């Protein structure tokens, strides 16, 4: 009898790593039943080891070729794990999966696919070394480029990992080595049969009924699986939070309430993450429709993916769900905000007119990694339609475009509500992402010199401001009743279980999770103080949630007896400290980092005497500044801050 492989649990460090495991998990043999990928923490990994699970650990690598923040933080925590955790990790057998995210750049932008894999594996080494130093056993190390992922590559990764675990189980049990060869193949079918990849055709008609019945289907790519797994729900309410918004200059922050009474949304948690699929701007959609060469009368026609050869007798793999309108497919499922990916160029290059300048330029791009990198750089900031316009391409076959266009990616937001207050509503706080577009003349000239753009290529000098696809959609176009596709998951951003001081530090929309925090504290029995440090530009222009914050702060009556007699809803915040960087009227600007140092006595007492927890949420610049302020305030300086971060008593969520 052969050795029986242990059940496998999957853990991730980073959002892109999470997506990779979501794609791998359905076809993975020996996966723990009813188990979804979990966020990797010291506690979760140690718990899996104690329970006898083998572990797939996926870590995200950033665009700089190094570990992303979440994975880097995990490596630091593992390096400083307490003895009890290290003892538990000695039983752990793990496989490490290094993941290149969709913004990492595809394999063609580096020297070769193998060089990319080597780079990813090297980047993930600190995590593997930290686990091995704690006594864990690494059974395999591999890598996955999300942007170039396919059913075949996912199947190969599953087979590699499952074989490695089978071999590990054989060795552990002293059984014959042929057990690994008999491991369940990665393509093991589900009871209702696996989906198959077949050549597709695109049907189009004036109504869905005219297209016939669609076959059962699932997403053919990593990102497209979200479209099939997400929950469809509706926007309940949208309100502007700034006192003086100006969307034309990029100044808008909205609160969005989403119906959470359907599907898995009913189980949402405080501090959790909501993934939401955005829609492209109407201007980008219209420009792309014109590129497809279809008459306006067909733009709202229904489309359907179907096998070229007719019935397959089972489920098929498709880029996105159909039937839907052609406009919806372009608005929701295609990433029109960026130039085409290498895979799209490879697919469309043979279809371009022979001996045309556009075909020559695409061939040059495909053969030059520097051109690919420049094409996707911030120096150009090109959209899909702008790219093909520069090449002089005026018509692309709709089927080819929809098959090969990069898929739209869901965006993630930290939930700004708590189910204890609004069990049927999830609240988000979203700020418009906006910036001036760079002068692209130099980048265009470089591409022309390389032969990657036609000689007469140019972009307007005064291009409109860059507006983020998702944030623009949410701040300007969604309204009550708008249908959205979303998924929610829990995160590590949770209030402490013990009754200890809670210190929240945020700027702008970074205050989102803390709105949920103070609403949960309002309904709890916490006696220890909770304080909020909040920064924005101007108290009369962009102080979001101003009334909510002020109504959450305990009244300073000067009399303890009167304070205890305060009527109305509980006020959970002991203190609110505000900083305004552009207050006007000749006043000096102050940042949140400064007011933290001003309150050093309180911070020292809460952290050093009462075992408090600090939460920081906002831009990287603000977040690192806040950490520096804590290093100045606390005994032990930066070393103490690093120690508290490893202990989970300083938690920072930063971006940008």
C-alpha positions as CSV (number, residue, x, y, z in Angstrom):
1,X,0.0,0.0,0.0
2,X,1.3,3.5,-0.9
3,X,1.5,6.4,1.4
4,X,-1.6,8.5,1.6
5,X,-0.8,12.2,0.9
6,X,-1.9,14.7,3.6
7,X,-4.5,17.3,2.9
8,X,-3.2,20.6,1.7
9,X,-4.1,24.1,2.8
10,X,-3.3,27.2,0.8
11,X,-2.1,30.5,2.2
12,X,-1.2,33.8,0.5
13,X,0.8,37.0,1.1
14,X,-0.4,39.7,-1.2
15,X,-3.6,40.3,-3.3
16,X,-2.1,38.9,-6.5
17,X,-0.9,35.8,-4.6
18,X,-4.5,35.4,-3.5
19,X,-5.7,35.5,-7.1
20,X,-3.2,32.9,-8.1
21,X,-4.4,30.5,-5.4
22,X,-8.0,31.1,-6.4
23,X,-7.1,30.0,-9.8
24,X,-5.0,26.9,-8.7
25,X,-7.4,25.7,-5.9
26,X,-10.2,24.2,-8.0
27,X,-8.0,21.7,-9.7
28,X,-5.7,20.9,-6.8
29,X,-5.8,17.3,-5.6
30,X,-5.8,16.7,-1.8
31,X,-7.0,20.2,-1.0
32,X,-8.6,20.4,2.4
33,X,-12.4,20.2,1.9
34,X,-14.4,23.4,2.2
35,X,-11.2,25.3,2.6
36,X,-10.5,28.5,0.7
37,X,-7.1,30.2,0.5
38,X,-6.3,32.1,3.7
39,X,-4.0,35.1,4.5
40,X,-0.6,33.9,5.7
41,X,0.2,34.8,9.3
42,X,2.4,33.3,12.0
43,X,-0.7,31.9,13.7
44,X,-2.4,30.5,10.5
45,X,0.8,28.7,9.4
46,X,1.5,27.4,12.8
47,X,-2.1,26.2,13.1
48,X,-1.9,24.4,9.8
49,X,1.3,22.7,10.9
50,X,-0.2,21.6,14.2
51,X,-3.2,20.2,12.4
52,X,-1.0,18.1,10.1
53,X,-1.7,20.0,6.9
54,X,0.8,20.4,4.1
55,X,0.9,24.0,2.9
56,X,1.1,25.9,-0.4
57,X,2.3,29.4,0.3
58,X,2.0,31.9,-2.5
59,X,3.9,35.2,-2.1
60,X,3.5,38.2,-4.3
61,X,6.5,39.9,-6.0
62,X,6.3,43.6,-6.9
63,X,7.2,45.4,-10.1
64,X,10.7,46.1,-8.8
65,X,11.5,42.4,-8.9
66,X,11.4,42.2,-5.1
67,X,8.9,40.9,-2.6
68,X,5.7,43.0,-2.3
69,X,4.9,44.6,1.0
70,X,2.7,41.8,2.3
71,X,5.2,39.1,1.5
72,X,8.1,41.1,2.9
73,X,6.2,41.7,6.1
74,X,5.6,37.9,6.4
75,X,9.3,37.2,6.0
76,X,10.1,39.7,8.8
77,X,7.5,38.2,11.1
78,X,8.8,34.7,10.4
79,X,12.3,35.8,11.2
80,X,11.2,37.0,14.6
81,X,8.7,34.3,15.4
82,X,8.5,33.4,19.1
83,X,9.8,29.9,20.2
84,X,6.3,28.4,20.5
85,X,5.5,29.3,16.9
86,X,8.9,28.0,15.7
87,X,8.3,24.7,17.5
88,X,5.0,24.3,15.7
89,X,6.5,25.3,12.3
90,X,9.0,22.4,12.6
91,X,6.2,20.1,11.6
92,X,5.4,22.1,8.5
93,X,6.0,20.8,5.0
94,X,5.4,23.6,2.4
95,X,5.7,24.5,-1.2
96,X,6.5,28.1,-2.1
97,X,4.9,29.7,-5.1
98,X,6.3,33.1,-6.2
99,X,3.7,35.1,-8.1
100,X,4.3,37.9,-10.5
101,X,1.2,40.1,-10.5
102,X,-0.7,41.6,-13.4
103,X,1.2,44.9,-13.0
104,X,4.6,43.2,-12.8
105,X,4.9,43.1,-16.6
106,X,4.7,40.0,-18.7
107,X,7.5,37.7,-19.4
108,X,8.5,39.4,-22.7
109,X,9.4,42.5,-20.8
110,X,12.3,40.7,-19.3
111,X,15.1,38.8,-21.0
112,X,13.2,35.5,-21.3
113,X,10.4,33.5,-19.6
114,X,13.0,31.4,-17.8
115,X,14.8,34.5,-16.6
116,X,11.5,35.8,-15.2
117,X,11.0,32.6,-13.3
118,X,14.5,32.7,-11.9
119,X,14.0,36.3,-10.8
120,X,10.7,35.4,-9.1
121,X,12.2,32.4,-7.3
122,X,15.1,34.5,-6.1
123,X,12.8,37.3,-4.9
124,X,10.8,34.8,-2.8
125,X,14.0,33.2,-1.2
126,X,13.8,35.3,2.1
127,X,10.4,33.7,2.9
128,X,11.6,30.2,2.2
129,X,14.8,30.8,4.2
130,X,12.8,32.2,7.2
131,X,10.5,29.2,7.3
132,X,13.4,26.7,6.9
133,X,15.3,28.5,9.7
134,X,12.3,27.9,11.9
135,X,12.5,24.2,11.1
136,X,10.0,23.9,8.3
137,X,10.6,21.7,5.3
138,X,10.4,23.1,1.7
139,X,9.2,20.4,-0.7
140,X,9.2,22.6,-3.8
141,X,9.8,26.2,-5.1
142,X,8.1,27.4,-8.2
143,X,6.8,30.5,-9.8
144,X,3.8,31.8,-11.8
145,X,3.3,34.9,-13.9
146,X,-0.4,35.8,-13.6
147,X,-0.4,37.9,-16.7
148,X,0.8,34.9,-18.8
149,X,-1.2,32.3,-16.9
150,X,-3.2,29.8,-18.9
151,X,-5.1,26.6,-18.1
152,X,-2.1,24.6,-19.3
153,X,0.4,26.5,-17.1
154,X,-2.0,26.2,-14.1
155,X,-2.3,22.5,-14.7
156,X,1.5,22.2,-14.8
157,X,1.9,24.0,-11.5
158,X,-0.8,21.9,-9.8
159,X,0.9,18.7,-11.1
160,X,4.4,19.9,-9.9
161,X,3.1,20.8,-6.5
162,X,0.9,17.7,-5.9
163,X,3.8,15.5,-7.1
164,X,6.2,17.2,-4.7
165,X,3.8,16.7,-1.8
166,X,3.2,13.1,-2.7
167,X,7.0,12.5,-2.7
168,X,7.2,14.3,0.7
169,X,4.5,12.1,2.1
170,X,6.3,9.0,0.8
171,X,9.5,10.0,2.5
172,X,7.8,10.8,5.7
173,X,6.1,7.5,5.9
174,X,9.1,5.5,4.7
175,X,7.1,4.1,1.7
176,X,8.2,3.3,-1.8
177,X,9.2,6.2,-4.0
178,X,6.7,5.3,-6.7
179,X,3.9,6.9,-4.7
180,X,4.7,10.3,-6.3
181,X,4.2,8.9,-9.8
182,X,0.8,7.6,-8.8
183,X,-0.3,11.0,-7.3
184,X,-3.7,12.3,-8.5
185,X,-3.1,14.3,-11.7
186,X,-3.7,18.0,-11.5
187,X,-6.5,17.8,-14.1
188,X,-8.6,15.6,-11.9
189,X,-12.2,16.2,-12.9
190,X,-14.9,17.6,-10.7
191,X,-18.0,15.4,-10.3
192,X,-19.8,17.4,-13.0
193,X,-16.8,17.2,-15.4
194,X,-14.1,19.7,-16.1
195,X,-14.4,22.6,-18.4
196,X,-12.6,22.2,-21.7
197,X,-10.8,24.8,-23.8
198,X,-12.1,24.8,-27.4
199,X,-11.8,27.2,-30.3
200,X,-14.5,29.8,-29.9
201,X,-16.7,31.8,-32.2
202,X,-18.5,35.0,-31.3
203,X,-22.2,35.1,-32.2
204,X,-24.0,38.5,-32.4
205,X,-27.7,39.2,-32.7
206,X,-30.3,41.9,-31.8
207,X,-31.6,39.8,-28.8
208,X,-30.3,37.1,-26.5
209,X,-33.1,34.8,-27.6
210,X,-31.9,34.9,-31.1
211,X,-28.5,33.6,-30.0
212,X,-29.9,30.4,-28.6
213,X,-29.1,28.7,-25.2
214,X,-25.6,29.3,-23.9
215,X,-23.5,26.3,-22.8
216,X,-22.3,25.9,-19.2
217,X,-19.0,27.8,-19.0
218,X,-16.2,29.1,-16.7
219,X,-13.4,31.6,-16.9
220,X,-10.6,30.7,-19.2
221,X,-8.0,33.0,-17.4
222,X,-7.0,33.8,-13.9
223,X,-8.6,37.2,-13.8
224,X,-11.8,36.2,-15.7
225,X,-12.7,33.6,-13.0
226,X,-13.7,36.5,-10.8
227,X,-16.5,37.3,-13.3
228,X,-18.1,33.9,-12.7
229,X,-17.5,33.6,-9.0
230,X,-18.4,37.1,-7.9
231,X,-21.8,38.1,-6.4
232,X,-24.0,40.4,-8.4
233,X,-25.5,43.1,-6.1
234,X,-26.6,46.7,-6.3
235,X,-25.5,50.1,-5.1
236,X,-27.9,51.4,-2.5
237,X,-26.6,54.9,-2.0
238,X,-23.8,57.3,-3.1
239,X,-22.9,60.5,-1.3
240,X,-20.0,63.0,-1.7
241,X,-18.0,63.3,1.5
242,X,-15.9,66.4,0.7
243,X,-17.3,69.8,1.6
244,X,-15.9,71.3,-1.6
245,X,-15.4,68.6,-4.3
246,X,-14.0,69.4,-7.7
247,X,-13.8,66.3,-9.9
248,X,-12.2,68.3,-12.8
249,X,-9.2,68.7,-10.6
250,X,-9.3,65.2,-9.1
251,X,-10.9,66.2,-5.8
252,X,-13.8,63.9,-4.9
253,X,-14.3,61.3,-2.2
254,X,-17.6,59.4,-2.0
255,X,-19.2,57.0,0.4
256,X,-20.8,54.0,-1.3
257,X,-23.3,51.7,0.3
258,X,-23.7,48.3,-1.3
259,X,-26.5,45.7,-0.7
260,X,-24.9,42.9,1.5
261,X,-28.1,40.8,1.8
262,X,-27.1,38.4,-1.0
263,X,-24.7,35.5,-1.3
264,X,-21.5,35.5,0.7
265,X,-21.8,39.2,1.3
266,X,-24.0,38.4,4.3
267,X,-20.9,37.1,6.0
268,X,-18.8,40.2,5.7
269,X,-16.5,41.2,8.5
270,X,-15.1,44.3,10.1
271,X,-11.9,45.5,8.4
272,X,-12.5,43.0,5.6
273,X,-11.7,43.5,1.9
274,X,-14.2,44.0,-0.9
275,X,-13.1,43.3,-4.5
276,X,-15.2,45.2,-7.0
277,X,-15.1,45.0,-10.8
278,X,-15.1,48.5,-12.4
279,X,-16.3,49.7,-15.7
280,X,-14.4,51.6,-18.4
281,X,-15.4,55.2,-19.3
282,X,-18.0,55.6,-22.0
283,X,-15.4,57.5,-24.0
284,X,-13.0,54.6,-24.0
285,X,-15.8,52.2,-24.9
286,X,-17.0,54.3,-27.8
287,X,-13.4,54.7,-29.1
288,X,-13.0,50.9,-29.0
289,X,-16.3,50.3,-30.7
290,X,-15.2,52.5,-33.6
291,X,-11.9,50.5,-33.7
292,X,-13.9,47.3,-34.2
293,X,-15.5,48.8,-37.3
294,X,-19.1,48.0,-36.3
295,X,-22.0,50.3,-37.2
296,X,-23.6,52.1,-34.3
297,X,-26.8,50.2,-34.8
298,X,-25.0,47.1,-33.5
299,X,-23.3,48.5,-30.4
300,X,-26.1,47.3,-28.1
301,X,-26.5,43.9,-29.8
302,X,-26.1,40.8,-27.7
303,X,-23.1,38.5,-28.1
304,X,-22.5,34.9,-27.1
305,X,-19.4,32.7,-27.0
306,X,-19.9,29.3,-28.6
307,X,-17.6,26.5,-29.8
308,X,-16.7,26.7,-33.5
309,X,-17.4,23.0,-33.9
310,X,-20.8,23.0,-32.3
311,X,-21.8,21.1,-29.2
312,X,-19.1,19.8,-26.8
313,X,-21.3,17.9,-24.4
314,X,-20.0,19.8,-21.4
315,X,-18.7,23.0,-19.9
316,X,-16.4,25.3,-22.0
317,X,-13.9,27.9,-21.0
318,X,-14.6,31.4,-22.2
319,X,-13.0,34.9,-21.5
320,X,-16.1,36.3,-19.8
321,X,-19.8,35.5,-19.3
322,X,-22.3,35.7,-22.1
323,X,-24.9,36.5,-23.3
324,X,-24.3,40.2,-22.7
325,X,-24.3,43.3,-24.9
326,X,-21.2,44.2,-26.9
327,X,-21.0,47.5,-25.0
328,X,-21.2,45.7,-21.6
329,X,-18.4,43.3,-22.7
330,X,-16.1,46.3,-23.5
331,X,-17.1,48.3,-20.5
332,X,-16.9,45.5,-17.9
333,X,-14.6,42.7,-19.1
334,X,-11.8,44.4,-21.1
335,X,-9.0,46.5,-19.8
336,X,-9.1,49.5,-22.2
337,X,-7.1,51.9,-20.0
338,X,-3.7,50.3,-21.0
339,X,-2.0,49.4,-24.3
340,X,-2.2,45.7,-25.4
341,X,-0.3,43.1,-23.6
342,X,2.4,41.0,-25.3
343,X,-0.1,38.1,-25.6
344,X,-2.6,40.3,-27.4
345,X,0.1,41.7,-29.8
346,X,1.3,38.1,-30.5
347,X,-2.3,37.1,-31.4
348,X,-3.1,40.1,-33.5
349,X,0.2,40.6,-35.4
350,X,-0.5,37.8,-37.9
351,X,-3.9,39.4,-38.6
352,X,-2.5,42.9,-39.5
353,X,-2.2,43.7,-43.2
354,X,1.0,42.2,-44.8
355,X,3.8,44.7,-45.5
356,X,1.9,47.4,-43.5
357,X,3.7,49.8,-41.2
358,X,1.5,48.7,-38.3
359,X,2.6,45.1,-38.7
360,X,6.2,46.1,-38.8
361,X,5.9,48.2,-35.7
362,X,4.1,45.4,-33.7
363,X,6.9,42.9,-34.8
364,X,9.5,45.4,-33.6
365,X,7.7,45.7,-30.2
366,X,7.5,42.0,-29.8
367,X,11.2,41.6,-30.5
368,X,12.4,44.4,-28.2
369,X,11.9,44.1,-24.4
370,X,12.8,47.8,-23.9
371,X,10.0,48.9,-26.3
372,X,7.5,46.7,-24.4
373,X,8.6,48.2,-21.1
374,X,8.4,51.8,-22.4
375,X,5.0,51.1,-24.0
376,X,3.5,50.3,-20.6
377,X,5.4,52.9,-18.6
378,X,4.0,56.0,-16.9
379,X,6.0,58.1,-19.3
380,X,3.4,57.3,-22.0
381,X,0.2,56.4,-20.1
382,X,-1.5,55.2,-23.3
383,X,-4.9,53.7,-23.5
384,X,-5.8,50.8,-25.8
385,X,-7.5,53.0,-28.4
386,X,-4.7,55.5,-28.3
387,X,-2.1,52.8,-29.0
388,X,-3.8,51.4,-32.1
389,X,-4.5,55.0,-33.3
390,X,-0.8,55.7,-33.2
391,X,-0.1,52.7,-35.3
392,X,-2.8,53.8,-37.8
393,X,-4.9,50.7,-37.3
394,X,-8.6,51.5,-38.0
395,X,-10.2,48.1,-37.8
396,X,-9.7,45.0,-35.6
397,X,-12.0,41.9,-35.9
398,X,-14.3,42.0,-32.8
399,X,-13.8,38.3,-32.1
400,X,-10.0,38.7,-32.1
401,X,-10.2,41.8,-29.9
402,X,-12.5,40.3,-27.3
403,X,-10.6,37.0,-27.2
404,X,-7.2,38.6,-26.6
405,X,-7.7,41.9,-24.9
406,X,-6.4,41.9,-21.4
407,X,-9.1,41.2,-18.9
408,X,-10.4,43.9,-16.5
409,X,-9.1,43.4,-13.0
410,X,-11.3,43.8,-9.9
411,X,-10.1,46.5,-7.5
412,X,-9.9,46.0,-3.7
413,X,-11.2,48.3,-1.0
414,X,-11.1,48.1,2.8
415,X,-14.6,47.9,4.1
416,X,-15.7,51.0,6.0
417,X,-18.6,49.5,8.0
418,X,-19.2,46.8,10.6
419,X,-21.9,44.1,10.4
420,X,-22.8,44.9,14.0
421,X,-24.2,48.2,12.8
422,X,-25.2,47.5,9.2
423,X,-25.5,43.8,8.6
424,X,-27.2,44.2,5.2
425,X,-25.0,47.0,3.9
426,X,-21.3,47.2,3.1
427,X,-19.8,50.7,3.0
428,X,-16.8,51.8,1.0
429,X,-14.9,55.1,1.0
430,X,-13.4,55.9,-2.3
431,X,-11.2,58.9,-3.4
432,X,-10.8,59.8,-7.1
433,X,-7.3,58.9,-8.3
434,X,-6.1,61.7,-10.5
435,X,-2.8,63.2,-11.9
436,X,-1.5,65.3,-14.7
437,X,-0.4,63.3,-17.6
438,X,3.3,63.6,-18.5
439,X,4.6,65.1,-21.7
440,X,5.1,61.9,-23.7
441,X,7.2,63.4,-26.5
442,X,10.5,61.9,-25.4
443,X,9.0,58.4,-24.9
444,X,7.3,58.6,-28.3
445,X,10.6,59.7,-29.9
446,X,12.4,56.7,-28.4
447,X,9.8,54.3,-29.8
448,X,9.9,55.9,-33.2
449,X,13.7,55.5,-33.2
450,X,13.4,51.8,-32.4
451,X,10.9,51.4,-35.2
452,X,8.1,50.5,-32.7
453,X,5.9,53.4,-33.7
454,X,5.4,55.1,-37.1
455,X,7.6,58.0,-37.9
456,X,4.7,60.5,-37.8
457,X,3.4,59.4,-34.4
458,X,2.6,62.1,-31.9
459,X,0.4,62.7,-28.9
460,X,-1.3,66.0,-28.0
461,X,0.7,68.3,-25.7
462,X,-2.3,69.1,-23.5
463,X,-3.7,65.7,-22.8
464,X,-6.6,65.5,-20.3
465,X,-5.8,64.6,-16.7
466,X,-5.3,60.9,-15.8
467,X,-8.3,59.5,-13.9
468,X,-8.3,56.1,-12.4
469,X,-10.7,53.7,-14.1
470,X,-12.4,52.4,-11.0
471,X,-12.3,55.6,-8.9
472,X,-13.6,57.7,-11.7
473,X,-16.5,55.2,-12.2
474,X,-17.4,55.1,-8.6
475,X,-17.1,58.9,-7.9
476,X,-18.9,60.1,-11.0
477,X,-21.1,57.5,-12.7
478,X,-22.5,54.9,-10.3
479,X,-25.8,55.7,-8.6
480,X,-28.5,54.0,-6.6
481,X,-29.5,50.8,-8.4
482,X,-26.3,50.3,-10.4
483,X,-25.4,46.6,-10.6
484,X,-21.9,45.6,-9.5
485,X,-19.9,42.4,-9.3
486,X,-18.1,42.0,-5.9
487,X,-16.5,39.4,-3.6
488,X,-15.6,39.9,0.0
489,X,-13.0,38.3,2.3
490,X,-11.8,38.7,5.8
491,X,-8.4,40.4,6.5
492,X,-6.0,40.7,9.3
493,X,-7.3,44.3,10.0
494,X,-9.2,43.5,13.2
495,X,-9.7,45.1,16.6
496,X,-7.7,43.5,19.4
497,X,-9.4,40.8,21.4
498,X,-8.1,42.3,24.6
499,X,-9.4,45.5,26.2
500,X,-6.4,47.6,25.3
501,X,-6.0,51.1,23.9
502,X,-6.7,51.4,20.2
503,X,-4.8,54.1,18.3
504,X,-5.9,54.8,14.7
505,X,-3.8,56.9,12.3
506,X,-5.1,57.9,8.9
507,X,-5.1,60.6,6.2
508,X,-7.9,61.1,3.7
509,X,-9.8,58.0,2.6
510,X,-7.4,55.9,4.6
511,X,-9.8,56.5,7.5
512,X,-12.2,54.0,5.9
513,X,-11.6,50.9,8.1
514,X,-11.6,53.1,11.2
515,X,-15.1,54.3,10.6
516,X,-16.0,50.6,11.0
517,X,-13.8,50.4,14.0
518,X,-15.5,53.2,15.9
519,X,-18.9,52.0,15.0
520,X,-18.0,48.5,16.4
521,X,-16.5,50.1,19.5
522,X,-19.7,52.1,20.0
523,X,-21.5,48.8,20.4
524,X,-18.9,47.1,22.6
525,X,-17.9,47.2,26.2
526,X,-14.3,48.4,25.8
527,X,-13.1,50.5,28.7
528,X,-9.6,51.3,27.4
529,X,-9.3,54.5,25.4
530,X,-9.5,54.7,21.6
531,X,-8.0,57.6,19.8
532,X,-8.0,58.8,16.1
533,X,-5.3,60.9,14.5
534,X,-6.7,62.2,11.2
535,X,-5.2,64.4,8.5
536,X,-6.5,66.1,5.4
537,X,-5.9,69.4,3.5
538,X,-8.5,71.8,4.8
539,X,-11.1,71.6,7.5
540,X,-13.8,73.2,5.3
541,X,-12.9,71.4,2.0
542,X,-12.0,67.8,2.4
543,X,-12.6,66.7,6.1
544,X,-14.5,63.6,5.2
545,X,-16.7,62.1,7.9
546,X,-16.3,65.3,9.9
547,X,-19.7,65.0,11.6
548,X,-19.3,61.3,12.2
549,X,-16.0,61.8,13.8
550,X,-17.1,64.6,16.1
551,X,-20.2,62.7,17.2
552,X,-18.0,59.7,18.1
553,X,-15.7,61.7,20.4
554,X,-16.5,61.8,24.1
555,X,-17.7,65.2,25.3
556,X,-15.1,67.1,27.3
557,X,-17.4,68.4,30.1
558,X,-14.6,68.9,32.6
559,X,-16.7,66.9,35.1
560,X,-16.4,63.2,35.4
561,X,-19.9,62.8,36.8
562,X,-21.4,64.8,33.9
563,X,-19.3,62.9,31.4
564,X,-20.8,59.6,32.6
565,X,-24.3,61.0,32.3
566,X,-23.9,61.8,28.5
567,X,-27.1,60.9,26.7
568,X,-27.5,59.6,23.2
569,X,-25.4,57.0,21.4
570,X,-22.2,55.9,23.0
571,X,-19.2,58.0,22.0
572,X,-16.3,55.5,21.6
573,X,-13.4,57.8,20.9
574,X,-11.6,59.2,23.9
575,X,-9.8,61.7,21.6
576,X,-9.7,63.0,18.1
577,X,-6.5,64.8,16.9
578,X,-6.7,66.5,13.5
579,X,-4.0,67.9,11.2
580,X,-4.6,70.1,8.2
581,X,-1.8,70.5,5.6
582,X,-3.3,73.4,3.7
583,X,-5.5,75.3,6.2
584,X,-5.4,78.6,4.4
585,X,-5.7,82.1,6.0
586,X,-1.9,82.2,6.5
587,X,-1.9,79.3,8.9
588,X,0.9,76.9,8.9
589,X,0.2,73.4,7.5
590,X,0.5,70.5,9.8
591,X,0.7,66.8,9.0
592,X,-0.6,63.9,11.0
593,X,3.0,62.8,11.8
594,X,3.5,66.1,13.7
595,X,0.4,65.8,15.9
596,X,1.5,62.3,16.8
597,X,4.7,63.7,18.2
598,X,2.7,66.4,19.9
599,X,0.8,63.7,21.8
600,X,3.9,61.7,22.7
601,X,3.0,61.4,26.4
602,X,-0.4,59.8,25.6
603,X,1.1,57.6,23.0
604,X,3.9,56.4,25.3
605,X,1.4,55.7,28.1
606,X,-1.0,53.8,25.8
607,X,1.7,51.7,24.2
608,X,4.3,51.2,27.0
609,X,2.0,51.0,30.0
610,X,-1.3,49.6,28.6
611,X,-0.1,47.3,25.7
612,X,-2.0,49.4,23.1
613,X,-2.3,48.6,19.4
614,X,-1.6,51.2,16.6
615,X,-3.3,51.0,13.2
616,X,-2.0,53.1,10.3
617,X,-3.9,53.4,7.0
618,X,-3.1,55.7,4.1
619,X,-0.4,56.5,1.6
620,X,3.1,55.1,1.9
621,X,4.5,58.6,2.6
622,X,2.1,59.2,5.4
623,X,2.4,55.7,6.8
624,X,6.2,55.7,6.9
625,X,6.1,59.2,8.4
626,X,3.8,57.9,11.1
627,X,6.2,55.0,11.8
628,X,9.0,57.5,12.1
629,X,7.0,59.5,14.6
630,X,6.4,56.4,16.7
631,X,10.1,55.7,16.6
632,X,10.8,59.1,18.1
633,X,8.1,58.8,20.7
634,X,8.7,55.2,22.0
635,X,11.6,54.0,24.1
636,X,13.8,51.9,21.9
637,X,13.2,53.9,18.7
638,X,13.1,52.2,15.3
639,X,14.0,48.8,16.8
640,X,11.1,49.0,19.2
641,X,8.7,49.9,16.3
642,X,10.0,46.9,14.3
643,X,9.5,44.6,17.3
644,X,5.9,45.9,17.8
645,X,5.2,45.4,14.1
646,X,6.4,41.8,14.4
647,X,4.2,41.3,17.4
648,X,1.1,42.6,15.6
649,X,0.8,45.7,17.9
650,X,1.6,48.1,15.0
651,X,-0.3,47.3,11.9
652,X,0.2,49.4,8.8
653,X,-1.8,49.3,5.6
654,X,-0.2,51.5,3.0
655,X,-0.4,52.1,-0.7
656,X,1.1,54.3,-3.5
